[in-house]
Amino acid sequence: MVIGKGTEQGFLSEDEIRGYTHEALSRINLAGKRILLIIPDLTRQAPIPLFFKIINDIIGKQARCLHCLIALGTHQPLDEIQFCRRIGISQTDWKQSYNHIQYFNHAYDNPEELICIGSFPEEEIYRISNGLMREIVDVKINKRIMDYDVIILLSPVVPHETAGFSGGTKYFFPGIAGKYEISFFHWLGAIITNPVINGSKDNPVRTFMNKAASFLNIPRITFNMVMHNDGLCGLFIDNGEEGWSKAADLSAKVHIKYLDRPYQKVLGIAPDFYTDVWVAGKVMYKLESIVAEGGELIIYGPQVTEFSFTFKPIIERIGYHVRDYFLKQMDRFSDVPRGVLAHSSNVRGIGTYGNGVEKSRIQVTLATSISQESCQKVNLAYRDYKSLRIDDWKNREDEGILLVENAGGTLYRLN
């Protein structure tokens, strides 16, 4: 049974959120239980502080413990200040009033922190991927979850370039999965391509995630949240996949914008919390489809200082290229994590590669704090962000020029 509701107009009140949360948690005996709260990092927009407060108020005293695991995937770990900001308390309050709360960063690349919970044979991977991949995949996940009686997922749902829509079982895989699994998921999505999979609810990657999650025998409750214009317009709580499905349906209505024409130049303003291209690439993922053939997409973000805080040396070595550039030379890139190949090809976008010639459908330009020399080395165009006056880009749609503020959240498509 799914608890909650969604609306395309307006937002849920705090009383409604508290009521739905209390109803969902009251269905499980949490007294004396060890509870693990899996939450997104700071790159995901969601009212985590509100939910943390409500959940802690309801079960904090009756549960044996309430701990937090940050579903980082391959993102940077949170320090104490960042963790406190994520759950909406001060460090002083954490030490004095919330000292029963512990938090852990997921470490995807530490084999000592992972456990194998199942395996997919080659033929099943071939079937799930519709013939795109054939390999044995062992499913590894953060072993810490085995120490808990109940798992609670705080799961914002938006269109996503790898999973179709984020949220749900994605917070297990790749959120707290191992290095191999994370690369596998992302590369499968990249092979399908961002324009095809982004905003598509039913796809091979989601099928794989859900099947991998079925190997877990720990009871879970998922709070599927849909944010719109800084407010919560949907909350669907359950212990399966139906709540996520309802959230994805609502997200498709409020997070996908259809346009009647493509634009020759699109300027996408990255949110302040996108601080490397690894995350700011979402500007490209959400806007690629509305850039005209031969047009230009500019990712604007002075706060973006690196290609990736985690994979910078690899990206600087391989650069950004279209999918087929890698597919036709996989032996050359056998030492590169496929998750990095996926990021590279998704940022570069649709294109072709043959006879040693690479052609991209559009030009991708960085207007960030990354230097011109660095951009050119990785096969991206450069623009000095200081030379761009945002106001000059407004209301120029008739000229084939589009400004998208707070880019990376709403998915743009052509009718």
C-alpha positions as CSV (number, residue, x, y, z in Angstrom):
1,M,0.0,0.0,0.0
2,V,1.3,3.4,-1.0
3,I,0.9,6.2,1.6
4,G,0.9,9.8,0.5
5,K,-0.2,11.9,-2.4
6,G,0.9,14.1,-5.3
7,T,-0.3,17.3,-6.9
8,E,0.7,19.2,-10.0
9,Q,-0.5,22.4,-8.4
10,G,0.6,23.5,-4.9
11,F,2.6,21.7,-2.3
12,L,2.1,19.3,0.6
13,S,1.9,21.0,4.0
14,E,4.2,20.1,6.9
15,D,1.2,18.7,8.7
16,E,0.4,16.4,5.8
17,I,4.0,15.3,5.5
18,R,4.2,14.5,9.2
19,G,0.8,12.7,9.1
20,Y,1.9,10.5,6.2
21,T,5.3,9.7,7.8
22,H,3.6,8.8,11.1
23,E,1.1,6.5,9.3
24,A,3.9,4.8,7.4
25,L,6.2,4.2,10.3
26,S,3.4,3.1,12.6
27,R,2.9,0.1,10.4
28,I,6.2,-1.4,11.5
29,N,7.3,-2.3,15.0
30,L,10.4,-0.1,15.4
31,A,10.8,-0.5,19.2
32,G,14.3,-1.6,20.0
33,K,15.2,-1.9,16.3
34,R,18.4,-0.7,14.6
35,I,17.4,1.8,11.9
36,L,19.5,2.9,9.0
37,L,18.5,6.1,7.2
38,I,20.0,6.2,3.7
39,I,20.1,9.8,2.4
40,P,21.4,11.6,-0.7
41,D,24.4,14.0,-0.5
42,L,24.4,17.7,-1.0
43,T,24.1,17.4,-4.8
44,R,20.4,16.4,-4.6
45,Q,17.6,18.8,-3.8
46,A,15.2,17.5,-1.2
47,P,13.7,18.5,2.2
48,I,16.1,16.1,4.0
49,P,16.2,18.3,7.2
50,L,12.4,18.2,7.5
51,F,12.2,14.5,7.0
52,F,15.1,13.9,9.4
53,K,13.4,15.9,12.1
54,I,10.0,14.2,11.7
55,I,11.5,10.7,11.5
56,N,13.8,11.4,14.5
57,D,10.8,12.8,16.5
58,I,8.7,9.7,15.8
59,I,11.2,6.9,16.2
60,G,14.3,8.4,17.7
61,K,13.4,7.4,21.3
62,Q,11.8,4.0,20.6
63,A,14.5,2.7,18.2
64,R,17.7,1.1,19.5
65,C,19.6,3.4,17.2
66,L,19.1,5.7,14.2
67,H,22.1,6.0,12.0
68,C,22.6,7.7,8.6
69,L,24.5,6.4,5.5
70,I,25.2,8.9,2.8
71,A,24.5,7.4,-0.7
72,L,27.5,9.0,-2.4
73,G,27.9,6.7,-5.3
74,T,31.3,8.1,-6.5
75,H,30.8,11.6,-5.1
76,Q,33.0,13.2,-2.4
77,P,32.4,12.3,1.3
78,L,30.7,14.7,3.6
79,D,32.5,16.1,6.6
80,E,30.8,16.9,9.9
81,I,29.8,20.4,8.8
82,Q,28.3,19.2,5.6
83,F,26.5,16.3,7.2
84,C,24.9,18.6,9.8
85,R,23.9,20.9,6.9
86,R,22.4,18.0,5.1
87,I,20.1,17.0,8.0
88,G,19.5,20.7,9.1
89,I,21.2,20.9,12.5
90,S,24.2,22.7,13.9
91,Q,27.3,20.8,15.0
92,T,26.6,22.0,18.5
93,D,23.1,20.5,18.4
94,W,24.4,17.3,16.9
95,K,26.9,16.8,19.7
96,Q,24.4,17.9,22.5
97,S,20.9,16.9,21.4
98,Y,21.5,14.4,18.6
99,N,24.5,12.4,19.9
100,H,22.5,9.2,19.3
101,I,22.9,9.9,15.6
102,Q,25.9,8.5,13.7
103,Y,26.7,9.0,10.1
104,F,28.8,7.1,7.6
105,N,30.0,8.0,4.1
106,H,29.7,5.3,1.5
107,A,33.1,4.2,0.1
108,Y,32.5,2.6,-3.2
109,D,36.2,1.9,-3.9
110,N,37.0,0.1,-0.5
111,P,36.6,-3.6,-0.9
112,E,36.7,-4.0,2.8
113,E,33.4,-2.1,3.1
114,L,31.5,-4.2,0.5
115,I,29.6,-7.5,0.6
116,C,28.4,-9.6,-2.3
117,I,24.6,-10.3,-2.0
118,G,24.0,-12.0,-5.3
119,S,25.1,-12.5,-8.9
120,F,23.7,-12.2,-12.4
121,P,24.8,-14.8,-15.0
122,E,25.8,-13.7,-18.5
123,E,22.6,-14.8,-20.2
124,E,20.4,-12.8,-17.7
125,I,22.5,-9.6,-18.3
126,Y,22.1,-10.2,-22.1
127,R,18.4,-10.5,-21.7
128,I,17.9,-7.5,-19.3
129,S,20.1,-5.2,-21.5
130,N,18.3,-6.2,-24.7
131,G,21.5,-7.7,-26.1
132,L,23.7,-4.7,-25.4
133,M,25.9,-6.4,-22.8
134,R,26.9,-10.0,-21.9
135,E,28.9,-10.5,-18.7
136,I,28.7,-11.9,-15.2
137,V,27.8,-9.2,-12.7
138,D,28.3,-9.8,-9.0
139,V,26.2,-7.4,-6.9
140,K,28.2,-5.8,-4.1
141,I,26.9,-3.3,-1.7
142,N,27.9,-1.5,1.5
143,K,28.1,-4.2,4.1
144,R,27.2,-1.9,6.9
145,I,23.5,-2.3,6.0
146,M,23.6,-5.9,7.3
147,D,23.9,-4.5,10.8
148,Y,20.4,-3.0,10.8
149,D,16.9,-4.3,11.2
150,V,15.1,-1.7,9.0
151,I,16.3,0.6,6.2
152,I,14.6,3.9,5.4
153,L,15.4,5.5,2.0
154,L,14.9,9.2,1.6
155,S,14.5,9.2,-2.2
156,P,14.0,12.4,-4.3
157,V,12.7,11.5,-7.8
158,V,13.6,13.5,-10.9
159,P,14.5,12.6,-14.5
160,H,17.9,11.0,-14.7
161,E,20.4,10.3,-17.5
162,T,21.3,6.8,-16.3
163,A,18.2,5.4,-14.5
164,G,15.5,7.2,-16.4
165,F,14.3,8.7,-13.1
166,S,16.3,8.9,-9.9
167,G,15.2,7.5,-6.6
168,G,13.9,4.2,-5.3
169,T,16.4,1.3,-5.7
170,K,18.9,3.7,-7.2
171,Y,19.8,4.6,-3.7
172,F,21.1,1.1,-3.3
173,F,22.5,0.7,-6.8
174,P,24.6,2.7,-7.5
175,G,24.1,4.9,-4.4
176,I,25.8,2.4,-2.0
177,A,27.2,-0.1,-4.5
178,G,30.7,-1.1,-5.4
179,K,32.9,0.3,-8.1
180,Y,32.2,-2.4,-10.7
181,E,28.4,-2.2,-10.3
182,I,28.4,1.6,-10.5
183,S,30.4,1.6,-13.7
184,F,28.2,-1.2,-15.1
185,F,24.9,0.8,-14.4
186,H,26.3,4.0,-15.9
187,W,27.8,2.5,-19.0
188,L,24.6,0.6,-19.8
189,G,22.7,3.8,-19.6
190,A,25.3,5.6,-21.7
191,I,25.1,2.9,-24.4
192,I,21.3,3.4,-24.6
193,T,22.1,7.2,-24.7
194,N,20.9,10.0,-22.6
195,P,18.2,11.4,-24.9
196,V,16.6,7.9,-25.0
197,I,16.8,7.0,-21.4
198,N,16.4,10.3,-19.6
199,G,12.8,10.6,-18.4
200,S,11.9,7.1,-19.4
201,K,10.4,5.1,-16.5
202,D,10.8,1.6,-17.9
203,N,14.3,0.8,-19.1
204,P,17.0,-1.9,-18.8
205,V,18.9,0.0,-16.1
206,R,15.9,0.3,-13.8
207,T,15.1,-3.4,-14.4
208,F,18.6,-4.3,-13.3
209,M,18.4,-2.0,-10.2
210,N,15.2,-3.5,-9.0
211,K,16.4,-7.0,-9.6
212,A,19.6,-6.3,-7.7
213,A,17.6,-4.9,-4.8
214,S,15.6,-8.1,-4.6
215,F,18.7,-9.8,-3.3
216,L,18.3,-7.8,-0.1
217,N,16.2,-9.4,2.6
218,I,16.2,-6.4,5.0
219,P,12.8,-4.7,5.4
220,R,12.8,-1.2,3.9
221,I,10.6,1.8,3.7
222,T,11.1,4.3,0.8
223,F,10.0,7.9,1.0
224,N,9.7,8.8,-2.7
225,M,9.7,12.6,-2.9
226,V,8.9,14.9,-5.8
227,M,10.2,18.5,-5.5
228,H,9.0,21.3,-7.6
229,N,9.9,25.0,-7.4
230,D,11.5,24.4,-3.9
231,G,8.4,22.8,-2.5
232,L,7.3,19.2,-2.0
233,C,4.5,18.4,-4.5
234,G,4.6,14.6,-4.1
235,L,5.3,12.0,-1.3
236,F,4.7,8.3,-1.9
237,I,5.8,6.0,0.9
238,D,5.9,2.2,0.6
239,N,8.1,-0.9,0.9
240,G,8.2,-1.8,-2.8
241,E,8.4,-0.1,-6.2
242,E,4.8,1.1,-6.6
243,G,5.5,4.3,-4.6
244,W,8.5,5.1,-6.8
245,S,6.5,4.4,-9.9
246,K,3.8,6.9,-8.8
247,A,6.5,9.5,-8.0
248,A,8.1,9.0,-11.4
249,D,4.7,9.6,-13.1
250,L,4.3,12.8,-11.2
251,S,7.9,13.8,-11.9
252,A,7.2,13.4,-15.6
253,K,4.5,15.9,-15.4
254,V,6.3,18.6,-13.4
255,H,9.9,18.0,-14.3
256,I,9.7,17.6,-18.1
257,K,9.1,20.6,-20.3
258,Y,8.2,20.3,-24.0
259,L,9.2,22.9,-26.5
260,D,7.9,23.3,-30.1
261,R,11.3,24.1,-31.6
262,P,15.0,23.6,-31.0
263,Y,17.4,26.5,-30.3
264,Q,20.7,27.3,-32.0
265,K,22.3,28.6,-28.7
266,V,21.3,27.5,-25.2
267,L,22.8,28.9,-22.1
268,G,22.2,26.7,-19.0
269,I,22.9,28.2,-15.6
270,A,24.2,25.5,-13.3
271,P,23.0,25.6,-9.6
272,D,25.6,26.7,-7.0
273,F,25.9,23.2,-5.6
274,Y,27.1,21.9,-8.9
275,T,30.8,22.4,-8.3
276,D,32.4,20.0,-10.8
277,V,31.6,19.0,-14.3
278,W,30.9,15.5,-13.0
279,V,27.7,17.0,-11.6
280,A,27.3,20.1,-13.7
281,G,27.1,17.7,-16.7
282,K,23.4,17.4,-15.8
283,V,23.0,20.8,-17.5
284,M,23.9,19.0,-20.8
285,Y,21.8,15.9,-19.9
286,K,18.7,17.9,-19.4
287,L,19.1,20.3,-22.3
288,E,20.8,18.3,-25.1
289,S,17.5,17.4,-26.9
290,I,16.5,21.0,-27.5
291,V,19.7,22.2,-29.0
292,A,19.5,22.4,-32.8
293,E,21.7,20.4,-35.1
294,G,25.1,22.1,-35.2
295,G,24.1,24.4,-32.3
296,E,25.8,25.2,-29.0
297,L,25.1,24.5,-25.4
298,I,26.9,26.6,-22.9
299,I,27.2,25.2,-19.3
300,Y,27.6,28.3,-17.1
301,G,29.0,28.0,-13.6
302,P,31.8,30.1,-12.1
303,Q,31.6,27.8,-9.1
304,V,32.7,24.8,-11.2
305,T,36.4,24.4,-10.6
306,E,37.2,20.8,-11.7
307,F,36.1,18.2,-14.3
308,S,35.7,15.8,-11.4
309,F,36.9,15.8,-7.8
310,T,37.2,12.0,-8.0
311,F,38.2,11.2,-11.5
312,K,40.0,14.3,-12.7
313,P,43.3,12.6,-13.9
314,I,41.3,10.0,-15.9
315,I,39.1,12.6,-17.6
316,E,42.1,14.8,-18.4
317,R,43.7,11.7,-20.0
318,I,40.8,10.4,-22.1
319,G,38.8,13.7,-22.7
320,Y,35.2,14.0,-23.7
321,H,33.9,12.0,-26.7
322,V,30.8,10.7,-28.3
323,R,29.7,7.2,-27.4
324,D,30.9,5.5,-30.5
325,Y,34.4,6.8,-30.1
326,F,34.6,4.5,-27.0
327,L,32.5,1.6,-28.3
328,K,34.7,1.2,-31.4
329,Q,37.9,1.3,-29.4
330,M,37.1,-0.4,-26.1
331,D,40.4,-2.2,-26.0
332,R,42.2,1.1,-25.9
333,F,40.1,2.2,-22.9
334,S,40.0,-1.1,-21.0
335,D,41.7,0.4,-18.0
336,V,39.2,3.2,-17.7
337,P,36.1,2.8,-15.3
338,R,33.1,2.5,-17.6
339,G,31.3,5.0,-15.3
340,V,33.9,7.6,-16.4
341,L,33.3,6.6,-20.1
342,A,29.6,7.1,-19.5
343,H,30.1,10.6,-18.0
344,S,32.4,11.5,-20.9
345,S,30.0,10.4,-23.6
346,N,26.9,11.9,-21.9
347,V,28.6,15.3,-21.6
348,R,29.8,15.2,-25.2
349,G,26.4,14.1,-26.5
350,I,25.1,12.3,-29.5
351,G,27.5,11.9,-32.4
352,T,29.4,9.5,-34.7
353,Y,32.8,8.0,-35.0
354,G,34.3,6.3,-38.1
355,N,37.5,6.1,-40.0
356,G,39.2,8.0,-37.2
357,V,36.8,10.9,-37.5
358,E,34.6,12.0,-34.6
359,K,31.6,14.2,-35.3
360,S,29.4,15.7,-32.5
361,R,25.8,16.8,-33.1
362,I,26.3,19.9,-31.1
363,Q,29.1,21.9,-29.5
364,V,29.4,21.8,-25.7
365,T,31.1,24.9,-24.2
366,L,32.2,25.4,-20.6
367,A,31.8,28.8,-19.1
368,T,33.3,27.9,-15.7
369,S,36.4,28.5,-13.6
370,I,38.2,25.8,-15.6
371,S,40.9,27.3,-17.9
372,Q,40.7,27.5,-21.7
373,E,43.7,25.3,-22.1
374,S,42.2,22.6,-19.9
375,C,38.9,22.7,-21.8
376,Q,40.7,22.3,-25.1
377,K,42.7,19.4,-23.9
378,V,39.6,17.4,-23.1
379,N,37.7,18.3,-26.3
380,L,35.3,20.8,-25.0
381,A,34.9,24.5,-26.1
382,Y,35.7,27.3,-23.7
383,R,34.1,30.6,-22.9
384,D,35.1,33.2,-20.3
385,Y,32.2,33.3,-17.9
386,K,33.0,36.9,-17.1
387,S,32.2,37.8,-20.7
388,L,28.7,36.6,-20.4
389,R,26.0,39.0,-19.1
390,I,23.1,36.8,-18.2
391,D,20.6,39.6,-18.8
392,D,21.7,39.8,-22.5
393,W,20.4,36.2,-23.0
394,K,16.9,36.8,-21.8
395,N,13.8,37.0,-24.0
396,R,15.7,36.1,-27.2
397,E,13.8,33.0,-28.2
398,D,12.8,34.5,-31.5
399,E,16.5,34.7,-32.4
400,G,17.0,31.1,-31.6
401,I,18.7,31.8,-28.3
402,L,17.4,30.3,-25.0
403,L,18.4,31.0,-21.4
404,V,17.6,28.3,-18.9
405,E,18.2,29.2,-15.2
406,N,18.7,26.6,-12.5
407,A,19.5,24.1,-15.3
408,G,20.0,20.5,-14.6
409,G,16.6,19.9,-12.8
410,T,14.0,20.1,-15.5
411,L,14.3,17.9,-18.5
412,Y,13.7,19.7,-21.8
413,R,12.3,17.8,-24.8
414,L,10.9,18.7,-28.2
415,N,7.3,18.0,-28.9
